Amino acid sequence: METNNHKIVDYDAVLDAKFGKEGTPSRLEAEEKAFAFYTGKIIGDARKKSHITQAELGRRIGADRAYVSRIESGKIEPKVSTFYRIINAIGLKVELSILKHIT
């Protein structure tokens, strides 16, 4: 395993080098893939904690097990309406809050 020997790293520079500068199409694509992956992980972990199978979750939201699997693996992102059906089906709650004022 490679380490950085406890050196301070500029992670913005690392991301820029790997995925392109912020705002570029390649960086935006990487961010979208990351959001899909994290969303899928959250859904999968919550589903497992609720002791619900992928097939059962699919039944509850009107989809099949393969669709749930693709969401949980980050291959696809559900529509917002489907996302809320998933959240309700596994007993989660979505809260929105304003972090800072955007002008």
N, CA, C and O of each residue as an XYZ file, in Angstrom:
412
protein
N       0.847     -1.181      0.000
C       0.000      0.000      0.000
C       0.890      1.241      0.000
O       1.856      1.338      0.757
N       0.545      2.162     -0.851
C       1.322      3.390     -0.969
C       0.738      4.464     -0.053
O      -0.480      4.627      0.006
N       1.578      5.184      0.650
C       1.129      6.274      1.504
C       1.813      7.551      1.066
O       2.730      7.535      0.245
N       1.356      8.654      1.623
C       1.984      9.927      1.277
C       2.936     10.391      2.377
O       3.310     11.564      2.411
N       3.331      9.494      3.273
C       4.270      9.793      4.361
C       3.833     10.989      5.198
O       4.656     11.791      5.639
N       2.516     11.095      5.408
C       1.931     12.138      6.256
C       2.164     13.548      5.718
O       2.194     14.506      6.491
N       2.327     13.682      4.425
C       2.466     14.999      3.812
C       1.082     15.571      3.563
O       0.135     14.838      3.280
N       0.978     16.863      3.669
C      -0.286     17.535      3.372
C      -0.490     17.505      1.863
O       0.415     17.831      1.094
N      -1.685     17.110      1.452
C      -1.988     16.975      0.038
C      -3.093     17.948     -0.335
O      -4.077     18.088      0.392
N      -2.931     18.615     -1.460
C      -3.959     19.493     -2.004
C      -4.901     18.623     -2.836
O      -4.634     18.347     -4.005
N      -6.004     18.195     -2.220
C      -6.897     17.271     -2.904
C      -7.602     17.917     -4.084
O      -8.007     17.213     -5.009
N      -7.762     19.237     -4.084
C      -8.308     19.899     -5.272
C      -7.381     19.670     -6.461
O      -7.842     19.420     -7.575
N      -6.087     19.756     -6.225
C      -5.115     19.524     -7.301
C      -5.155     18.065     -7.758
O      -5.022     17.780     -8.948
N      -5.338     17.150     -6.814
C      -5.424     15.728     -7.172
C      -6.655     15.487     -8.040
O      -6.576     14.807     -9.063
N      -7.791     16.046     -7.629
C      -9.015     15.887     -8.409
C      -8.881     16.549     -9.781
O      -9.321     15.998    -10.790
N      -8.271     17.730     -9.809
C      -8.049     18.421    -11.091
C      -7.222     17.558    -12.036
O      -7.541     17.448    -13.220
N      -6.168     16.949    -11.518
C      -5.282     16.131    -12.348
C      -5.988     14.866    -12.843
O      -5.785     14.439    -13.979
N      -6.807     14.278    -11.994
C      -7.444     13.014    -12.355
C      -8.703     13.196    -13.202
O      -8.949     12.423    -14.127
N      -9.510     14.235    -12.881
C     -10.812     14.378    -13.518
C     -10.988     15.685    -14.292
O     -12.034     15.889    -14.909
N     -10.015     16.555    -14.276
C     -10.142     17.853    -14.942
C     -10.529     18.933    -13.949
O     -10.968     18.653    -12.833
N     -10.361     20.150    -14.372
C     -10.684     21.302    -13.518
C     -12.176     21.330    -13.197
O     -12.996     20.819    -13.961
N     -12.516     21.932    -12.059
C     -13.901     22.070    -11.643
C     -14.681     22.808    -12.726
O     -14.232     23.832    -13.242
N     -15.857     22.273    -13.063
C     -16.702     22.889    -14.071
C     -16.505     22.340    -15.475
O     -17.310     22.623    -16.362
N     -15.453     21.560    -15.695
C     -15.233     20.976    -17.019
C     -16.144     19.766    -17.194
O     -16.569     19.160    -16.211
N     -16.444     19.414    -18.437
C     -17.324     18.254    -18.668
C     -16.808     16.960    -18.026
O     -17.601     16.177    -17.504
N     -15.502     16.728    -18.059
C     -14.978     15.495    -17.473
C     -15.132     15.491    -15.956
O     -15.402     14.446    -15.363
N     -14.965     16.634    -15.332
C     -15.131     16.731    -13.873
C     -16.601     16.568    -13.499
O     -16.925     15.885    -12.528
N     -17.490     17.196    -14.271
C     -18.919     17.066    -13.995
C     -19.376     15.614    -14.143
O     -20.192     15.134    -13.356
N     -18.854     14.922    -15.146
C     -19.194     13.510    -15.333
C     -18.713     12.678    -14.150
O     -19.437     11.807    -13.668
N     -17.502     12.938    -13.681
C     -16.965     12.207    -12.528
C     -17.798     12.474    -11.278
O     -18.054     11.561    -10.494
N     -18.217     13.714    -11.093
C     -19.039     14.059     -9.928
C     -20.394     13.366     -9.997
O     -20.892     12.883     -8.980
N     -21.000     13.310    -11.188
C     -22.288     12.625    -11.350
C     -22.158     11.144    -11.015
O     -23.023     10.575    -10.350
N     -21.072     10.520    -11.478
C     -20.847      9.112    -11.168
C     -20.652      8.913     -9.668
O     -21.133      7.930     -9.104
N     -19.950      9.838     -9.024
C     -19.736      9.744     -7.577
C     -21.052      9.884     -6.819
O     -21.302      9.143     -5.869
N     -21.896     10.833     -7.233
C     -23.193     11.006     -6.575
C     -24.048      9.752     -6.745
O     -24.708      9.321     -5.799
N     -24.043      9.167     -7.933
C     -24.819      7.945     -8.170
C     -24.307      6.815     -7.279
O     -25.097      6.063     -6.707
N     -22.981      6.699     -7.162
C     -22.387      5.660     -6.322
C     -22.778      5.851     -4.855
O     -23.212      4.903     -4.200
N     -22.627      7.070     -4.341
C     -22.944      7.334     -2.933
C     -24.434      7.144     -2.655
O     -24.809      6.596     -1.619
N     -25.272      7.591     -3.567
C     -26.713      7.409     -3.395
C     -27.050      5.922     -3.338
O     -27.826      5.487     -2.487
N     -26.471      5.156     -4.239
C     -26.704      3.711     -4.250
C     -26.245      3.041     -2.976
O     -26.928      2.158     -2.457
N     -25.087      3.451     -2.460
C     -24.575      2.886     -1.207
C     -25.517      3.197     -0.044
O     -25.809      2.321      0.770
N     -25.984      4.418      0.035
C     -26.899      4.806      1.116
C     -28.171      3.979      1.045
O     -28.641      3.471      2.062
N     -28.728      3.842     -0.147
C     -29.955      3.063     -0.321
C     -29.707      1.596      0.026
O     -30.491      0.988      0.755
N     -28.632      1.035     -0.489
C     -28.330     -0.376     -0.221
C     -28.097     -0.651      1.249
O     -28.610     -1.630      1.792
N     -27.324      0.208      1.896
C     -27.060      0.016      3.323
C     -28.342      0.125      4.145
O     -28.567     -0.672      5.056
N     -29.182      1.107      3.825
C     -30.435      1.278      4.569
C     -31.377      0.111      4.315
O     -32.052     -0.356      5.232
N     -31.426     -0.362      3.071
C     -32.273     -1.512      2.755
C     -31.850     -2.729      3.570
O     -32.690     -3.430      4.133
N     -30.552     -2.974      3.629
C     -30.045     -4.121      4.385
C     -30.337     -3.981      5.873
O     -30.703     -4.959      6.526
N     -30.180     -2.773      6.419
C     -30.489     -2.556      7.845
C     -31.963     -2.784      8.138
O     -32.335     -3.179      9.243
N     -32.801     -2.530      7.132
C     -34.246     -2.735      7.291
C     -34.647     -4.177      7.018
O     -35.826     -4.521      7.096
N     -33.661     -5.027      6.696
C     -33.908     -6.447      6.414
C     -34.907     -6.635      5.278
O     -35.818     -7.459      5.358
N     -34.712     -5.849      4.215
C     -35.555     -5.923      3.029
C     -34.674     -6.404      1.873
O     -33.567     -5.899      1.691
N     -35.148     -7.361      1.105
C     -34.390     -7.823     -0.055
C     -34.564     -6.835     -1.207
O     -35.472     -6.004     -1.202
N     -33.687     -6.944     -2.178
C     -33.824     -6.109     -3.372
C     -35.148     -6.404     -4.073
O     -35.809     -5.494     -4.571
N     -35.529     -7.675     -4.108
C     -36.789     -8.063     -4.745
C     -37.975     -7.427     -4.024
O     -38.899     -6.929     -4.667
N     -37.952     -7.441     -2.688
C     -39.042     -6.845     -1.912
C     -39.082     -5.334     -2.112
O     -40.160     -4.760     -2.271
N     -37.922     -4.685     -2.107
C     -37.900     -3.241     -2.350
C     -38.459     -2.946     -3.738
O     -39.249     -2.017     -3.910
N     -38.055     -3.724     -4.711
C     -38.588     -3.545     -6.057
C     -40.098     -3.668     -6.087
O     -40.783     -2.861     -6.716
N     -40.616     -4.680     -5.407
C     -42.074     -4.857     -5.343
C     -42.753     -3.643     -4.726
O     -43.795     -3.195     -5.204
N     -42.156     -3.114     -3.662
C     -42.748     -1.968     -2.960
C     -42.764     -0.703     -3.812
O     -43.630      0.153     -3.635
N     -41.819     -0.584     -4.728
C     -41.751      0.644     -5.541
C     -42.242      0.425     -6.970
O     -42.198      1.340     -7.793
N     -42.710     -0.791     -7.263
C     -43.231     -1.084     -8.595
C     -42.134     -1.309     -9.628
O     -42.283     -0.928    -10.789
N     -41.038     -1.925     -9.210
C     -39.920     -2.205    -10.113
C     -39.443     -3.633     -9.870
O     -39.974     -4.336     -9.010
N     -38.444     -4.051    -10.629
C     -37.913     -5.393    -10.399
C     -36.585     -5.333     -9.641
O     -36.000     -4.264     -9.462
N     -36.124     -6.514     -9.199
C     -34.902     -6.600     -8.421
C     -33.701     -6.071     -9.183
O     -32.827     -5.437     -8.591
N     -33.640     -6.314    -10.472
C     -32.504     -5.869    -11.280
C     -32.403     -4.347    -11.288
O     -31.301     -3.798    -11.273
N     -33.538     -3.667    -11.312
C     -33.544     -2.200    -11.279
C     -32.966     -1.700     -9.956
O     -32.145     -0.783     -9.939
N     -33.392     -2.300     -8.861
C     -32.868     -1.922     -7.542
C     -31.366     -2.190     -7.491
O     -30.610     -1.378     -6.957
N     -30.937     -3.304     -8.033
C     -29.510     -3.639     -8.057
C     -28.707     -2.591     -8.824
O     -27.630     -2.188     -8.383
N     -29.223     -2.152     -9.963
C     -28.508     -1.133    -10.757
C     -28.417      0.191    -10.002
O     -27.411      0.892    -10.103
N     -29.452      0.536     -9.251
C     -29.407      1.757     -8.430
C     -28.354      1.612     -7.343
O     -27.517      2.496     -7.158
N     -28.398      0.498     -6.626
C     -27.479      0.292     -5.503
C     -26.025      0.202     -5.947
O     -25.125      0.536     -5.175
N     -25.783     -0.237     -7.162
C     -24.403     -0.324     -7.663
C     -23.935      0.979     -8.287
O     -22.780      1.089     -8.700
N     -24.823      1.973     -8.362
C     -24.443      3.272     -8.911
C     -24.457      3.325    -10.421
O     -23.991      4.301    -11.009
N     -24.982      2.294    -11.060
C     -25.022      2.271    -12.532
C     -26.074      3.208    -13.082
O     -25.908      3.762    -14.169
N     -27.161      3.392    -12.340
C     -28.213      4.317    -12.743
C     -28.671      5.109    -11.524
O     -28.431      4.714    -10.383
N     -29.327      6.223    -11.782
C     -29.937      7.014    -10.725
C     -31.444      7.030    -10.959
O     -31.900      7.223    -12.086
N     -32.208      6.828     -9.903
C     -33.662      6.851    -10.086
C     -34.164      8.280    -10.293
O     -33.515      9.251     -9.905
N     -35.347      8.376    -10.920
C     -36.011      9.671    -10.997
C     -36.295     10.130     -9.566
O     -36.314      9.318     -8.642
N     -36.509     11.401     -9.393
C     -36.763     11.941     -8.058
C     -37.990     11.280     -7.434
O     -37.971     10.940     -6.252
N     -39.042     11.097     -8.202
C     -40.249     10.470     -7.644
C     -39.966      9.040     -7.193
O     -40.473      8.609     -6.158
N     -39.164      8.302     -7.956
C     -38.793      6.941     -7.565
C     -37.898      6.961     -6.343
O     -38.027      6.113     -5.460
N     -36.992      7.923     -6.287
C     -36.119      8.065     -5.122
C     -36.951      8.215     -3.848
O     -36.659      7.568     -2.843
N     -37.983      9.061     -3.881
C     -38.820      9.250     -2.699
C     -39.610      7.984     -2.362
O     -39.822      7.690     -1.186
N     -40.049      7.230     -3.377
C     -40.727      5.962     -3.098
C     -39.766      4.992     -2.424
O     -40.153      4.279     -1.497
N     -38.505      4.960     -2.886
C     -37.501      4.087     -2.272
C     -37.271      4.482     -0.824
O     -37.275      3.633      0.067
N     -37.070      5.765     -0.595
C     -36.809      6.270      0.754
C     -37.946      5.889      1.697
O     -37.708      5.411      2.806
N     -39.172      6.101      1.253
C     -40.330      5.742      2.084
C     -40.407      4.241      2.322
O     -40.746      3.803      3.421
N     -40.095      3.448      1.298
C     -40.205      1.992      1.408
C     -39.203      1.396      2.386
O     -39.460      0.342      2.968
N     -38.062      2.059      2.576
C     -37.061      1.509      3.503
C     -37.003      2.266      4.821
O     -36.119      2.027      5.643
N     -37.951      3.184      5.021
C     -38.068      3.840      6.312
C     -37.085      4.970      6.555
O     -36.765      5.281      7.702
N     -36.607      5.583      5.489
C     -35.734      6.748      5.649
C     -36.535      8.023      5.504
O     -37.704      8.000      5.119
N     -35.896      9.130      5.815
C     -36.522     10.431      5.693
C     -35.511     11.371      5.048
O     -34.322     11.320      5.361
N     -35.976     12.215      4.162
C     -35.118     13.199      3.510
C     -35.369     14.545      4.157
O     -36.512     14.974      4.314
N     -34.284     15.206      4.532
C     -34.382     16.555      5.079
C     -33.539     17.484      4.246
O     -32.400     17.164      3.904
N     -34.092     18.635      3.917
C     -33.356     19.639      3.178
C     -33.081     20.818      4.101
O     -33.929     21.207      4.904
N     -31.890     21.378      3.974
C     -31.563     22.552      4.778
C     -30.673     23.461      3.953
O     -29.960     23.008      3.059
N     -30.720     24.725      4.256
C     -29.904     25.702      3.560
C     -28.573     25.811      4.309
O     -28.539     26.137      5.495
N     -27.484     25.535      3.599
C     -26.153     25.590      4.219
C     -25.595     26.996      4.210
O     -24.960     27.425      5.174
N     -25.829     27.717      3.125
C     -25.350     29.101      3.051
C     -26.212     29.846      2.067
O     -26.896     29.242      1.240
N     -26.179     31.123      2.154
C     -26.954     31.951      1.245
C     -26.215     32.054     -0.079
O     -25.051     32.453     -0.126
N     -26.899     31.694     -1.144
C     -26.298     31.761     -2.480
C     -26.879     32.959     -3.205
O     -28.097     33.105     -3.313
N     -26.010     33.801     -3.691
C     -26.495     34.983     -4.417
C     -26.260     34.889     -5.889
O     -26.613     35.806     -6.631
